[in-house]
Amino acid sequence: MAKKTKEPEVKKIKTVEDYFSLGKWKRFDQFKCKSCNFDSLDEKEIKDHIIEQHMPKLVRPKPKPVLYDRYNHEIK
């Protein structure tokens, strides 16, 4: 019998489209935020709202300043 190898678990990355639902208002498409009561008839507006309000912010580490001595040698 062949051994069954366990497949690695793959996490699905949430995209902007996972944060809103599409509905109808009269004859127009209506985009509703799943996290709050915000809705819009404009797709760009709902995507901007989600990016600004609900998407995790990227935290970038600040680069360490490079210091030099009086002979222009880098201090480590």
JOHULIN-V40430 format. One record per residue. N is the residue number from 1. D_FIRST is the distance of its C-alpha to the first C-alpha in whole Angstrom. Layout:
# JOHULIN-V40430
n->N d_first->D_FIRST
n->N d_first->D_FIRST
This chain:
# JOHULIN-V40430
n->1 d_first->0
n->2 d_first->4
n->3 d_first->6
n->4 d_first->9
n->5 d_first->12
n->6 d_first->15
n->7 d_first->18
n->8 d_first->21
n->9 d_first->24
n->10 d_first->27
n->11 d_first->30
n->12 d_first->32
n->13 d_first->36
n->14 d_first->39
n->15 d_first->41
n->16 d_first->45
n->17 d_first->44
n->18 d_first->42
n->19 d_first->45
n->20 d_first->47
n->21 d_first->47
n->22 d_first->49
n->23 d_first->51
n->24 d_first->55
n->25 d_first->58
n->26 d_first->61
n->27 d_first->60
n->28 d_first->58
n->29 d_first->55
n->30 d_first->55
n->31 d_first->52
n->32 d_first->52
n->33 d_first->50
n->34 d_first->48
n->35 d_first->49
n->36 d_first->53
n->37 d_first->55
n->38 d_first->56
n->39 d_first->56
n->40 d_first->57
n->41 d_first->58
n->42 d_first->57
n->43 d_first->53
n->44 d_first->55
n->45 d_first->56
n->46 d_first->53
n->47 d_first->51
n->48 d_first->54
n->49 d_first->54
n->50 d_first->50
n->51 d_first->50
n->52 d_first->53
n->53 d_first->53
n->54 d_first->49
n->55 d_first->47
n->56 d_first->46
n->57 d_first->48
n->58 d_first->47
n->59 d_first->48
n->60 d_first->49
n->61 d_first->50
n->62 d_first->54
n->63 d_first->54
n->64 d_first->56
n->65 d_first->59
n->66 d_first->60
n->67 d_first->63
n->68 d_first->65
n->69 d_first->68
n->70 d_first->71
n->71 d_first->70
n->72 d_first->68
n->73 d_first->65
n->74 d_first->62
n->75 d_first->61
n->76 d_first->58
